[in-house]
Amino acid sequence: MDSLPSWTYEFHGHRCPFMPIGYRMGQLAMRTLGVEREPDHGLFAFPEIGVGHPMTCMADGIQAATGSTYGKLLMEKSGIGKLAFTLFKPSKGAVRVAMKPEFVDELPKFEFFKYRKAG
Protein backbone atom coordinates (compact mmCIF):
# COMPACT_ATOMS: atom_id res chain seq x y z
CA MET A 1 0.00 0.00 0.00
CA ASP A 2 1.03 3.57 -0.58
CA SER A 3 2.36 5.49 2.37
CA LEU A 4 0.12 8.00 4.07
CA PRO A 5 0.49 11.48 2.51
CA SER A 6 1.20 14.22 5.06
CA TRP A 7 -1.69 16.35 3.72
CA THR A 8 -4.18 13.82 5.09
CA TYR A 9 -3.45 14.94 8.66
CA GLU A 10 -4.01 18.54 7.60
CA PHE A 11 -7.29 17.52 5.96
CA HIS A 12 -8.38 15.67 9.10
CA GLY A 13 -7.18 18.32 11.56
CA HIS A 14 -5.36 16.21 14.16
CA ARG A 15 -3.23 13.10 14.51
CA CYS A 16 -5.10 9.99 15.56
CA PRO A 17 -4.94 6.33 14.53
CA PHE A 18 -8.38 6.07 12.94
CA MET A 19 -7.82 8.48 10.05
CA PRO A 20 -4.84 6.43 8.77
CA ILE A 21 -6.84 3.23 9.33
CA GLY A 22 -9.64 4.65 7.17
CA TYR A 23 -7.10 5.74 4.55
CA ARG A 24 -5.67 2.23 4.34
CA MET A 25 -9.16 0.71 4.23
CA GLY A 26 -9.91 2.99 1.27
CA GLN A 27 -6.70 1.95 -0.50
CA LEU A 28 -7.50 -1.73 0.03
CA ALA A 29 -11.00 -1.31 -1.37
CA MET A 30 -9.73 0.58 -4.44
CA ARG A 31 -7.05 -2.01 -5.12
CA THR A 32 -9.60 -4.83 -4.79
CA LEU A 33 -11.99 -3.11 -7.24
CA GLY A 34 -9.17 -2.12 -9.57
CA VAL A 35 -9.99 1.60 -9.45
CA GLU A 36 -8.08 4.81 -8.82
CA ARG A 37 -8.85 7.74 -6.52
CA GLU A 38 -11.96 9.56 -7.74
CA PRO A 39 -11.17 13.00 -9.22
CA ASP A 40 -14.81 13.85 -10.00
CA HIS A 41 -17.91 11.63 -9.62
CA GLY A 42 -18.59 7.92 -10.01
CA LEU A 43 -17.02 6.19 -6.97
CA PHE A 44 -19.28 5.92 -3.94
CA ALA A 45 -18.37 5.18 -0.31
CA PHE A 46 -20.87 3.96 2.26
CA PRO A 47 -19.30 3.91 5.74
CA GLU A 48 -21.28 1.97 8.32
CA ILE A 49 -20.18 4.37 11.04
CA GLY A 50 -22.24 5.93 13.80
CA VAL A 51 -21.84 9.46 15.09
CA GLY A 52 -18.97 9.20 17.55
CA HIS A 53 -15.26 9.55 17.57
CA PRO A 54 -13.26 7.61 16.30
CA MET A 55 -15.62 6.40 13.57
CA THR A 56 -15.84 9.83 11.99
CA CYS A 57 -12.03 9.98 11.87
CA MET A 58 -12.07 6.74 9.88
CA ALA A 59 -14.50 8.36 7.41
CA ASP A 60 -12.05 11.23 6.84
CA GLY A 61 -9.38 8.68 5.96
CA ILE A 62 -11.74 6.95 3.52
CA GLN A 63 -12.55 10.29 1.88
CA ALA A 64 -8.86 11.19 1.58
CA ALA A 65 -7.93 7.85 0.03
CA THR A 66 -10.83 7.40 -2.36
CA GLY A 67 -11.81 10.95 -3.30
CA SER A 68 -15.40 9.94 -2.52
CA THR A 69 -16.37 12.85 -0.31
CA TYR A 70 -19.48 14.13 1.43
CA GLY A 71 -19.02 17.41 -0.41
CA LYS A 72 -19.34 15.72 -3.82
CA LEU A 73 -22.30 13.67 -2.52
CA LEU A 74 -20.27 10.49 -3.02
CA MET A 75 -20.38 9.40 0.61
CA GLU A 76 -23.31 8.52 2.82
CA LYS A 77 -23.06 7.00 6.26
CA SER A 78 -25.46 4.33 7.46
CA GLY A 79 -25.44 5.10 11.17
CA ILE A 80 -25.04 1.40 12.02
CA GLY A 81 -21.99 2.01 14.19
CA LYS A 82 -19.51 -0.44 12.64
CA LEU A 83 -15.90 0.09 11.63
CA ALA A 84 -16.59 -0.92 8.04
CA PHE A 85 -17.53 0.57 4.68
CA THR A 86 -18.55 -0.40 1.16
CA LEU A 87 -16.95 1.12 -1.92
CA PHE A 88 -19.06 1.02 -5.08
CA LYS A 89 -18.11 1.79 -8.69
CA PRO A 90 -21.08 1.21 -11.03
CA SER A 91 -18.90 -0.23 -13.81
CA LYS A 92 -16.87 -2.46 -11.44
CA GLY A 93 -19.15 -3.54 -8.60
CA ALA A 94 -18.72 -3.17 -4.85
CA VAL A 95 -16.43 -4.33 -2.07
CA ARG A 96 -16.89 -4.16 1.70
CA VAL A 97 -13.92 -3.64 4.02
CA ALA A 98 -14.24 -4.10 7.79
CA MET A 99 -11.88 -4.09 10.75
CA LYS A 100 -11.31 -7.45 12.33
CA PRO A 101 -12.92 -7.62 15.79
CA GLU A 102 -9.69 -8.90 17.35
CA PHE A 103 -7.88 -5.77 16.08
CA VAL A 104 -10.56 -3.52 17.56
CA ASP A 105 -10.26 -5.38 20.89
CA GLU A 106 -6.53 -4.57 21.03
CA LEU A 107 -6.90 -0.82 20.43
CA PRO A 108 -7.42 0.25 24.09
CA LYS A 109 -3.92 -1.02 24.88
CA PHE A 110 -2.30 1.67 22.72
CA GLU A 111 -0.92 4.85 24.30
CA PHE A 112 -3.13 7.11 22.16
CA PHE A 113 -6.28 5.73 23.73
CA LYS A 114 -4.92 6.09 27.26
CA TYR A 115 -4.04 9.70 26.44
CA ARG A 116 -7.46 10.32 24.90
CA LYS A 117 -9.26 8.83 27.89
CA ALA A 118 -7.35 11.14 30.21
CA GLY A 119 -8.83 14.11 28.34
C-alpha positions in Angstrom: 0.0 0.0 0.0 1.0 3.6 -0.6 2.4 5.5 2.4 0.1 8.0 4.1 0.5 11.5 2.5 1.2 14.2 5.1 -1.7 16.4 3.7 -4.2 13.8 5.1 -3.4 14.9 8.7 -4.0 18.5 7.6 -7.3 17.5 6.0 -8.4 15.7 9.1 -7.2 18.3 11.6 -5.4 16.2 14.2 -3.2 13.1 14.5 -5.1 10.0 15.6 -4.9 6.3 14.5 -8.4 6.1 12.9 -7.8 8.5 10.0 -4.8 6.4 8.8 -6.8 3.2 9.3 -9.6 4.6 7.2 -7.1 5.7 4.5 -5.7 2.2 4.3 -9.2 0.7 4.2 -9.9 3.0 1.3 -6.7 1.9 -0.5 -7.5 -1.7 0.0 -11.0 -1.3 -1.4 -9.7 0.6 -4.4 -7.0 -2.0 -5.1 -9.6 -4.8 -4.8 -12.0 -3.1 -7.2 -9.2 -2.1 -9.6 -10.0 1.6 -9.5 -8.1 4.8 -8.8 -8.8 7.7 -6.5 -12.0 9.6 -7.7 -11.2 13.0 -9.2 -14.8 13.8 -10.0 -17.9 11.6 -9.6 -18.6 7.9 -10.0 -17.0 6.2 -7.0 -19.3 5.9 -3.9 -18.4 5.2 -0.3 -20.9 4.0 2.3 -19.3 3.9 5.7 -21.3 2.0 8.3 -20.2 4.4 11.0 -22.2 5.9 13.8 -21.8 9.5 15.1 -19.0 9.2 17.5 -15.3 9.5 17.6 -13.3 7.6 16.3 -15.6 6.4 13.6 -15.8 9.8 12.0 -12.0 10.0 11.9 -12.1 6.7 9.9 -14.5 8.4 7.4 -12.0 11.2 6.8 -9.4 8.7 6.0 -11.7 6.9 3.5 -12.5 10.3 1.9 -8.9 11.2 1.6 -7.9 7.9 0.0 -10.8 7.4 -2.4 -11.8 10.9 -3.3 -15.4 9.9 -2.5 -16.4 12.8 -0.3 -19.5 14.1 1.4 -19.0 17.4 -0.4 -19.3 15.7 -3.8 -22.3 13.7 -2.5 -20.3 10.5 -3.0 -20.4 9.4 0.6 -23.3 8.5 2.8 -23.1 7.0 6.3 -25.5 4.3 7.5 -25.4 5.1 11.2 -25.0 1.4 12.0 -22.0 2.0 14.2 -19.5 -0.4 12.6 -15.9 0.1 11.6 -16.6 -0.9 8.0 -17.5 0.6 4.7 -18.6 -0.4 1.2 -16.9 1.1 -1.9 -19.1 1.0 -5.1 -18.1 1.8 -8.7 -21.1 1.2 -11.0 -18.9 -0.2 -13.8 -16.9 -2.5 -11.4 -19.2 -3.5 -8.6 -18.7 -3.2 -4.9 -16.4 -4.3 -2.1 -16.9 -4.2 1.7 -13.9 -3.6 4.0 -14.2 -4.1 7.8 -11.9 -4.1 10.8 -11.3 -7.5 12.3 -12.9 -7.6 15.8 -9.7 -8.9 17.3 -7.9 -5.8 16.1 -10.6 -3.5 17.6 -10.3 -5.4 20.9 -6.5 -4.6 21.0 -6.9 -0.8 20.4 -7.4 0.2 24.1 -3.9 -1.0 24.9 -2.3 1.7 22.7 -0.9 4.8 24.3 -3.1 7.1 22.2 -6.3 5.7 23.7 -4.9 6.1 27.3 -4.0 9.7 26.4 -7.5 10.3 24.9 -9.3 8.8 27.9 -7.4 11.1 30.2 -8.8 14.1 28.3 
